[in-house]
């Protein structure tokens, strides 16, 4: 597998569009192979597999040696696909915009989403500003066609889900301003606006530990009012990183959008992520 990855890395590191396309196809083939149904000697009969599937248990790849080896390699810097695909995106951004470049960017974004879903730990590369910036650059209204903007928003969602430090990086880079500016532009494609709306729904969900932090902050503010000290609006969660409450994020989003209350009401009613107790 190292040989296959090394060959693909060499190709997508090129400035030759044909070589990049070959490398992306090799990666696509590898991911498709890894995600195929896997049957080992100890696999259950088809009827048992059907019952497992109907019960919501996915046993397709859990025992696949190739799949497990891929995950092991992705844990290291040398063979991490997400980093290489982000670097490929950066090089493509520096090329002259044309239909060929658009197709290569779309393929790269598609594969990046696949890697982030197969190997969730790879999402952590977007805690670094240099990597998050590349995604935000693709959302610039004048530099990317609608198809790339929609694909980028989808990739951005995959990059930050369950990785709250990545959300903080997104905020620090004025990511909210970027997505909201694109959302409010009259010439933004409807599909792009729909993807941004889905992203904002996710952004507003409560973060693990934020409710506890809010209660602790309130107690601290009450106890410190006598001596004139003040509590912060956000704090460290149970894992040590900064968390924000839904109310905090609503206030931040309100700097760029005037209808945040409508978004919150829609999120409460539709509950696309289940009952999250949005206050």
Buried (B, 14 or more C-beta within 10 A) or exposed (E): EEEBBEEBBEBBBBEEBEBBBBBBBBBBEBBEEBBEEBBEEEBEEEEEBEEBEEEEEEBBBEEBEBBEEBBEBBEEEEBBBBBBBBBBBBBBBEBEBEEBBBBBBBBBBBBBBBBBBBBBEBBBBBBBEEBBBBBBBBBEBEEBBBBBBBBBBBBBBBBBBEBBBBBBBBBEBEBBEBBBBBBBEEEBBEEBBEBBBBBBBBBBBBBEBBBEBBEEBEEBEEEEEEEEEEBEBBBEBEEEBBBBBBBBBBEBBEEBBEEBEEBBEBBEEEEEEEEBEBE
